[in-house]
Amino acid sequence: MANVRNLKKDINFVLGDIIEAVYIHEMTTDGQPTPQTNALIDEAIVAFDTLIKKVNAKGVEDKKAHFAQIQKDLEATANQLVEKINAL
């Protein structure tokens, strides 16, 4: 991890792309939002807020391990959301 700014960008881009994929799914199927797609978007927004809050946490003793764990959490969350999108 080069720096905190790049981690924040990664979080923004990954979860933004997931939300965009949900919108594309909506446009290519019914053209309207469904309760399932709205729930996925809400889940992505909550994940974004949680991860950014972890990045901005003060008083972390081992910063390298802390940021590595955030990167793993981002990857796990993204994989879960992508699986849910594929199940639609």
N, CA, C and O atoms as a GROMACS GRO file, in nm:
protein
  352
    1MET      N    1   0.085  -0.116   0.000
    1MET     CA    2   0.000   0.000   0.000
    1MET      C    3   0.090   0.123   0.000
    1MET      O    4   0.169   0.144   0.092
    2ALA      N    5   0.076   0.202  -0.103
    2ALA     CA    6   0.161   0.319  -0.117
    2ALA      C    7   0.125   0.426  -0.014
    2ALA      O    8   0.212   0.478   0.056
    3ASN      N    9  -0.004   0.459  -0.005
    3ASN     CA   10  -0.044   0.558   0.094
    3ASN      C   11  -0.194   0.554   0.118
    3ASN      O   12  -0.267   0.481   0.050
    4VAL      N   13  -0.238   0.632   0.212
    4VAL     CA   14  -0.379   0.634   0.251
    4VAL      C   15  -0.465   0.687   0.138
    4VAL      O   16  -0.577   0.640   0.117
    5ARG      N   17  -0.415   0.784   0.066
    5ARG     CA   18  -0.492   0.843  -0.044
    5ARG      C   19  -0.527   0.737  -0.148
    5ARG      O   20  -0.640   0.733  -0.197
    6ASN      N   21  -0.432   0.650  -0.181
    6ASN     CA   22  -0.459   0.546  -0.279
    6ASN      C   23  -0.558   0.443  -0.226
    6ASN      O   24  -0.639   0.391  -0.303
    7LEU      N   25  -0.554   0.414  -0.098
    7LEU     CA   26  -0.650   0.322  -0.039
    7LEU      C   27  -0.791   0.381  -0.046
    7LEU      O   28  -0.887   0.310  -0.079
    8LYS      N   29  -0.804   0.510  -0.017
    8LYS     CA   30  -0.934   0.575  -0.028
    8LYS      C   31  -0.984   0.574  -0.172
    8LYS      O   32  -1.103   0.554  -0.196
    9LYS      N   33  -0.895   0.596  -0.266
    9LYS     CA   34  -0.934   0.591  -0.408
    9LYS      C   35  -0.980   0.451  -0.446
    9LYS      O   36  -1.079   0.436  -0.518
   10ASP      N   37  -0.908   0.350  -0.400
   10ASP     CA   38  -0.947   0.212  -0.429
   10ASP      C   39  -1.087   0.182  -0.376
   10ASP      O   40  -1.169   0.123  -0.446
   11ILE      N   41  -1.114   0.224  -0.253
   11ILE     CA   42  -1.246   0.202  -0.194
   11ILE      C   43  -1.352   0.271  -0.278
   11ILE      O   44  -1.456   0.213  -0.308
   12ASN      N   45  -1.326   0.395  -0.315
   12ASN     CA   46  -1.422   0.472  -0.393
   12ASN      C   47  -1.446   0.408  -0.530
   12ASN      O   48  -1.561   0.394  -0.572
   13PHE      N   49  -1.341   0.372  -0.600
   13PHE     CA   50  -1.356   0.316  -0.734
   13PHE      C   51  -1.423   0.180  -0.732
   13PHE      O   52  -1.512   0.154  -0.814
   14VAL      N   53  -1.382   0.092  -0.642
   14VAL     CA   54  -1.436  -0.044  -0.638
   14VAL      C   55  -1.586  -0.040  -0.606
   14VAL      O   56  -1.667  -0.100  -0.677
   15LEU      N   57  -1.622   0.029  -0.500
   15LEU     CA   58  -1.763   0.032  -0.462
   15LEU      C   59  -1.845   0.116  -0.561
   15LEU      O   60  -1.963   0.087  -0.582
   16GLY      N   61  -1.786   0.217  -0.620
   16GLY     CA   62  -1.854   0.293  -0.725
   16GLY      C   63  -1.882   0.207  -0.847
   16GLY      O   64  -1.990   0.217  -0.906
   17ASP      N   65  -1.787   0.124  -0.885
   17ASP     CA   66  -1.808   0.033  -0.998
   17ASP      C   67  -1.916  -0.070  -0.968
   17ASP      O   68  -1.991  -0.109  -1.058
   18ILE      N   69  -1.925  -0.114  -0.844
   18ILE     CA   70  -2.029  -0.210  -0.806
   18ILE      C   71  -2.167  -0.144  -0.816
   18ILE      O   72  -2.261  -0.205  -0.867
   19ILE      N   73  -2.178  -0.021  -0.769
   19ILE     CA   74  -2.306   0.051  -0.780
   19ILE      C   75  -2.342   0.073  -0.926
   19ILE      O   76  -2.458   0.060  -0.965
   20GLU      N   77  -2.243   0.105  -1.008
   20GLU     CA   78  -2.266   0.123  -1.151
   20GLU      C   79  -2.315  -0.007  -1.215
   20GLU      O   80  -2.402  -0.005  -1.302
   21ALA      N   81  -2.259  -0.120  -1.172
   21ALA     CA   82  -2.302  -0.250  -1.225
   21ALA      C   83  -2.448  -0.277  -1.189
   21ALA      O   84  -2.521  -0.336  -1.268
   22VAL      N   85  -2.489  -0.236  -1.072
   22VAL     CA   86  -2.630  -0.254  -1.033
   22VAL      C   87  -2.720  -0.169  -1.123
   22VAL      O   88  -2.824  -0.215  -1.168
   23TYR      N   89  -2.679  -0.045  -1.149
   23TYR     CA   90  -2.758   0.041  -1.237
   23TYR      C   91  -2.765  -0.016  -1.378
   23TYR      O   92  -2.871  -0.011  -1.442
   24ILE      N   93  -2.657  -0.071  -1.426
   24ILE     CA   94  -2.656  -0.133  -1.560
   24ILE      C   95  -2.751  -0.252  -1.561
   24ILE      O   96  -2.824  -0.272  -1.658
   25HIS      N   97  -2.750  -0.331  -1.455
   25HIS     CA   98  -2.842  -0.444  -1.446
   25HIS      C   99  -2.987  -0.396  -1.451
   25HIS      O  100  -3.070  -0.456  -1.519
   26GLU      N  101  -3.015  -0.289  -1.378
   26GLU     CA  102  -3.151  -0.234  -1.379
   26GLU      C  103  -3.193  -0.190  -1.519
   26GLU      O  104  -3.305  -0.217  -1.562
   27MET      N  105  -3.102  -0.123  -1.590
   27MET     CA  106  -3.135  -0.072  -1.723
   27MET      C  107  -3.154  -0.184  -1.824
   27MET      O  108  -3.236  -0.173  -1.915
   28THR      N  109  -3.078  -0.291  -1.810
   28THR     CA  110  -3.086  -0.398  -1.909
   28THR      C  111  -3.197  -0.498  -1.881
   28THR      O  112  -3.229  -0.580  -1.967
   29THR      N  113  -3.257  -0.494  -1.762
   29THR     CA  114  -3.366  -0.586  -1.734
   29THR      C  115  -3.500  -0.513  -1.739
   29THR      O  116  -3.562  -0.507  -1.845
   30ASP      N  117  -3.544  -0.459  -1.629
   30ASP     CA  118  -3.676  -0.395  -1.623
   30ASP      C  119  -3.672  -0.246  -1.656
   30ASP      O  120  -3.772  -0.189  -1.699
   31GLY      N  121  -3.560  -0.186  -1.637
   31GLY     CA  122  -3.551  -0.042  -1.655
   31GLY      C  123  -3.593   0.034  -1.530
   31GLY      O  124  -3.588   0.157  -1.528
   32GLN      N  125  -3.633  -0.038  -1.428
   32GLN     CA  126  -3.678   0.022  -1.303
   32GLN      C  127  -3.602  -0.039  -1.185
   32GLN      O  128  -3.565  -0.156  -1.189
   33PRO      N  129  -3.580   0.040  -1.082
   33PRO     CA  130  -3.519  -0.018  -0.961
   33PRO      C  131  -3.612  -0.119  -0.896
   33PRO      O  132  -3.734  -0.104  -0.898
   34THR      N  133  -3.553  -0.220  -0.837
   34THR     CA  134  -3.630  -0.320  -0.764
   34THR      C  135  -3.584  -0.314  -0.617
   34THR      O  136  -3.481  -0.256  -0.587
   35PRO      N  137  -3.660  -0.375  -0.529
   35PRO     CA  138  -3.615  -0.377  -0.388
   35PRO      C  139  -3.479  -0.444  -0.371
   35PRO      O  140  -3.401  -0.404  -0.284
   36GLN      N  141  -3.449  -0.545  -0.453
   36GLN     CA  142  -3.320  -0.614  -0.443
   36GLN      C  143  -3.205  -0.523  -0.486
   36GLN      O  144  -3.101  -0.519  -0.421
   37THR      N  145  -3.225  -0.451  -0.596
   37THR     CA  146  -3.117  -0.363  -0.643
   37THR      C  147  -3.098  -0.245  -0.548
   37THR      O  148  -2.985  -0.202  -0.524
   38ASN      N  149  -3.208  -0.193  -0.493
   38ASN     CA  150  -3.196  -0.085  -0.394
   38ASN      C  151  -3.121  -0.132  -0.270
   38ASN      O  152  -3.041  -0.058  -0.213
   39ALA      N  153  -3.148  -0.256  -0.228
   39ALA     CA  154  -3.078  -0.311  -0.112
   39ALA      C  155  -2.929  -0.326  -0.138
   39ALA      O  156  -2.847  -0.302  -0.050
   40LEU      N  157  -2.893  -0.368  -0.261
   40LEU     CA  158  -2.751  -0.382  -0.296
   40LEU      C  159  -2.680  -0.246  -0.295
   40LEU      O  160  -2.567  -0.235  -0.247
   41ILE      N  161  -2.746  -0.146  -0.348
   41ILE     CA  162  -2.687  -0.012  -0.350
   41ILE      C  163  -2.669   0.040  -0.207
   41ILE      O  164  -2.565   0.096  -0.173
   42ASP      N  165  -2.771   0.020  -0.124
   42ASP     CA  166  -2.760   0.061   0.017
   42ASP      C  167  -2.647  -0.012   0.087
   42ASP      O  168  -2.574   0.048   0.166
   43GLU      N  169  -2.632  -0.141   0.059
   43GLU     CA  170  -2.526  -0.220   0.121
   43GLU      C  171  -2.388  -0.170   0.078
   43GLU      O  172  -2.295  -0.164   0.160
   44ALA      N  173  -2.374  -0.133  -0.049
   44ALA     CA  174  -2.247  -0.080  -0.098
   44ALA      C  175  -2.215   0.055  -0.032
   44ALA      O  176  -2.099   0.082   0.000
   45ILE      N  177  -2.316   0.137  -0.012
   45ILE     CA  178  -2.294   0.267   0.052
   45ILE      C  179  -2.254   0.250   0.198
   45ILE      O  180  -2.165   0.320   0.248
   46VAL      N  181  -2.318   0.157   0.267
   46VAL     CA  182  -2.284   0.130   0.407
   46VAL      C  183  -2.140   0.077   0.416
   46VAL      O  184  -2.065   0.115   0.505
   47ALA      N  185  -2.104  -0.012   0.323
   47ALA     CA  186  -1.967  -0.066   0.321
   47ALA      C  187  -1.866   0.046   0.297
   47ALA      O  188  -1.761   0.049   0.361
   48PHE      N  189  -1.898   0.137   0.206
   48PHE     CA  190  -1.810   0.251   0.179
   48PHE      C  191  -1.789   0.334   0.305
   48PHE      O  192  -1.676   0.366   0.342
   49ASP      N  193  -1.900   0.368   0.371
   49ASP     CA  194  -1.890   0.449   0.493
   49ASP      C  195  -1.807   0.379   0.601
   49ASP      O  196  -1.726   0.442   0.668
   50THR      N  197  -1.828   0.249   0.616
   50THR     CA  198  -1.756   0.172   0.717
   50THR      C  199  -1.607   0.168   0.688
   50THR      O  200  -1.525   0.188   0.778
   51LEU      N  201  -1.572   0.142   0.563
   51LEU     CA  202  -1.430   0.132   0.528
   51LEU      C  203  -1.360   0.267   0.539
   51LEU      O  204  -1.246   0.274   0.586
   52ILE      N  205  -1.425   0.374   0.496
   52ILE     CA  206  -1.364   0.507   0.508
   52ILE      C  207  -1.347   0.544   0.655
   52ILE      O  208  -1.248   0.607   0.692
   53LYS      N  209  -1.443   0.506   0.739
   53LYS     CA  210  -1.432   0.534   0.882
   53LYS      C  211  -1.311   0.460   0.940
   53LYS      O  212  -1.240   0.514   1.025
   54LYS      N  213  -1.287   0.338   0.894
   54LYS     CA  214  -1.171   0.262   0.940
   54LYS      C  215  -1.041   0.326   0.894
   54LYS      O  216  -0.943   0.331   0.969
   55VAL      N  217  -1.039   0.376   0.770
   55VAL     CA  218  -0.919   0.441   0.717
   55VAL      C  219  -0.887   0.566   0.798
   55VAL      O  220  -0.770   0.594   0.826
   56ASN      N  221  -0.989   0.640   0.835
   56ASN     CA  222  -0.969   0.767   0.907
   56ASN      C  223  -0.951   0.750   1.057
   56ASN      O  224  -0.937   0.849   1.128
   57ALA      N  225  -0.952   0.627   1.106
   57ALA     CA  226  -0.939   0.603   1.249
   57ALA      C  227  -0.804   0.655   1.300
   57ALA      O  228  -0.700   0.634   1.238
   58LYS      N  229  -0.809   0.721   1.413
   58LYS     CA  230  -0.687   0.774   1.475
   58LYS      C  231  -0.644   0.681   1.588
   58LYS      O  232  -0.725   0.606   1.642
   59GLY      N  233  -0.518   0.686   1.622
   59GLY     CA  234  -0.467   0.609   1.734
   59GLY      C  235  -0.444   0.463   1.705
   59GLY      O  236  -0.446   0.381   1.796
   60VAL      N  237  -0.424   0.429   1.580
   60VAL     CA  238  -0.397   0.290   1.543
   60VAL      C  239  -0.250   0.262   1.571
   60VAL      O  240  -0.162   0.337   1.529
   61GLU      N  241  -0.223   0.152   1.641
   61GLU     CA  242  -0.085   0.123   1.679
   61GLU      C  243  -0.002   0.073   1.562
   61GLU      O  244   0.106   0.126   1.536
   62ASP      N  245  -0.052  -0.029   1.492
   62ASP     CA  246   0.024  -0.086   1.379
   62ASP      C  247  -0.047  -0.047   1.250
   62ASP      O  248  -0.136  -0.118   1.202
   63LYS      N  249  -0.007   0.066   1.195
   63LYS     CA  250  -0.076   0.120   1.078
   63LYS      C  251  -0.066   0.028   0.957
   63LYS      O  252  -0.163   0.013   0.883
   64LYS      N  253   0.048  -0.033   0.937
   64LYS     CA  254   0.066  -0.119   0.820
   64LYS      C  255  -0.032  -0.236   0.825
   64LYS      O  256  -0.096  -0.267   0.725
   65ALA      N  257  -0.044  -0.301   0.939
   65ALA     CA  258  -0.136  -0.413   0.954
   65ALA      C  259  -0.281  -0.365   0.945
   65ALA      O  260  -0.366  -0.434   0.889
   66HIS      N  261  -0.308  -0.248   0.999
   66HIS     CA  262  -0.443  -0.192   0.997
   66HIS      C  263  -0.488  -0.168   0.852
   66HIS      O  264  -0.599  -0.206   0.814
   67PHE      N  265  -0.403  -0.105   0.773
   67PHE     CA  266  -0.439  -0.076   0.635
   67PHE      C  267  -0.443  -0.203   0.550
   67PHE      O  268  -0.523  -0.212   0.456
   68ALA      N  269  -0.359  -0.300   0.580
   68ALA     CA  270  -0.365  -0.428   0.509
   68ALA      C  271  -0.497  -0.498   0.537
   68ALA      O  272  -0.555  -0.559   0.448
   69GLN      N  273  -0.544  -0.489   0.660
   69GLN     CA  274  -0.673  -0.549   0.695
   69GLN      C  275  -0.788  -0.478   0.624
   69GLN      O  276  -0.884  -0.542   0.581
   70ILE      N  277  -0.780  -0.346   0.612
   70ILE     CA  278  -0.882  -0.271   0.541
   70ILE      C  279  -0.886  -0.313   0.395
   70ILE      O  280  -0.994  -0.327   0.337
   71GLN      N  281  -0.769  -0.334   0.335
   71GLN     CA  282  -0.763  -0.379   0.195
   71GLN      C  283  -0.828  -0.517   0.181
   71GLN      O  284  -0.900  -0.542   0.084
   72LYS      N  285  -0.804  -0.606   0.277
   72LYS     CA  286  -0.868  -0.738   0.274
   72LYS      C  287  -1.018  -0.727   0.292
   72LYS      O  288  -1.094  -0.798   0.227
   73ASP      N  289  -1.061  -0.639   0.381
   73ASP     CA  290  -1.205  -0.618   0.402
   73ASP      C  291  -1.272  -0.565   0.276
   73ASP      O  292  -1.382  -0.606   0.241
   74LEU      N  293  -1.204  -0.474   0.208
   74LEU     CA  294  -1.257  -0.420   0.082
   74LEU      C  295  -1.274  -0.532  -0.021
   74LEU      O  296  -1.377  -0.541  -0.087
   75GLU      N  297  -1.173  -0.615  -0.033
   75GLU     CA  298  -1.178  -0.725  -0.130
   75GLU      C  299  -1.291  -0.823  -0.096
   75GLU      O  300  -1.364  -0.866  -0.185
   76ALA      N  301  -1.305  -0.857   0.030
   76ALA     CA  302  -1.410  -0.951   0.071
   76ALA      C  303  -1.549  -0.891   0.047
   76ALA      O  304  -1.638  -0.959  -0.002
   77THR      N  305  -1.566  -0.764   0.082
   77THR     CA  306  -1.695  -0.698   0.063
   77THR      C  307  -1.729  -0.688  -0.085
   77THR      O  308  -1.843  -0.713  -0.124
   78ALA      N  309  -1.631  -0.653  -0.166
   78ALA     CA  310  -1.654  -0.642  -0.310
   78ALA      C  311  -1.693  -0.777  -0.368
   78ALA      O  312  -1.785  -0.784  -0.450
   79ASN      N  313  -1.626  -0.883  -0.328
   79ASN     CA  314  -1.659  -1.016  -0.378
   79ASN      C  315  -1.800  -1.056  -0.340
   79ASN      O  316  -1.872  -1.115  -0.422
   80GLN      N  317  -1.842  -1.026  -0.218
   80GLN     CA  318  -1.977  -1.058  -0.174
   80GLN      C  319  -2.081  -0.982  -0.255
   80GLN      O  320  -2.182  -1.039  -0.296
   81LEU      N  321  -2.057  -0.855  -0.277
   81LEU     CA  322  -2.151  -0.774  -0.353
   81LEU      C  323  -2.159  -0.819  -0.499
   81LEU      O  324  -2.268  -0.820  -0.557
   82VAL      N  325  -2.047  -0.856  -0.558
   82VAL     CA  326  -2.046  -0.902  -0.696
   82VAL      C  327  -2.124  -1.034  -0.708
   82VAL      O  328  -2.196  -1.056  -0.805
   83GLU      N  329  -2.108  -1.122  -0.609
   83GLU     CA  330  -2.184  -1.246  -0.610
   83GLU      C  331  -2.334  -1.219  -0.603
   83GLU      O  332  -2.413  -1.286  -0.670
   84LYS      N  333  -2.374  -1.122  -0.523
   84LYS     CA  334  -2.515  -1.086  -0.513
   84LYS      C  335  -2.567  -1.027  -0.644
   84LYS      O  336  -2.681  -1.052  -0.683
   85ILE      N  337  -2.483  -0.948  -0.711
   85ILE     CA  338  -2.523  -0.891  -0.840
   85ILE      C  339  -2.540  -1.003  -0.942
   85ILE      O  340  -2.636  -1.003  -1.018
   86ASN      N  341  -2.448  -1.098  -0.943
   86ASN     CA  342  -2.457  -1.209  -1.037
   86ASN      C  343  -2.579  -1.297  -1.011
   86ASN      O  344  -2.630  -1.361  -1.103
   87ALA      N  345  -2.626  -1.300  -0.887
   87ALA     CA  346  -2.743  -1.381  -0.852
   87ALA      C  347  -2.874  -1.315  -0.893
   87ALA      O  348  -2.978  -1.381  -0.890
   88LEU      N  349  -2.871  -1.189  -0.930
   88LEU     CA  350  -2.995  -1.120  -0.967
   88LEU      C  351  -3.058  -1.178  -1.089
   88LEU      O  352  -3.163  -1.131  -1.133
   0.00000   0.00000   0.00000
